Amino acid sequence: MKITDEALNEAIEGTRKLGDIGLRLTLKELRKLRDADSIPKGYALVPIAPTEDMVIAGFESKPSVFNSSTDELERCEAMSGCEEAAHRAKLCWKAMIGAASEVKMVGK
């Protein structure tokens, strides 16, 4: 038996009663979330919209004489347009994720 999103939302809003079985299923799911590491390895929980710090970090991630080694700049110059764009996107992503505020998990 599975509780639908609609039924759960109605229960939260108080317009539907879950009953004993529904309550037990809900509590079982909550226990799974509590006991499991709900963010898989290699993933991060980040805001839906980037923060100002994330945007700034993204802008500043572009390789330049101010923030990159000579080797890094030479590697970028040797890349094709698509390779360079992909490389810059990865640098931007890494910088933005690194600048995201860390979320504290409840109970951890």
RARA-V712632 format. One line per field, one symbol per residue. ss: DSSP state (~ for helix, > for strand, _ for the rest). A space follows every 10 residues. Layout:
ss = ???
This chain:
ss = ____~~~~~~ ~~~_____~~ ~~~~~~~~~~ ~~~~~_____ __________ _~~~~~~~~~ _________~ ~~~~~~~~__ ~~~~~~~~~~ ~~~~~~~~~_ ________
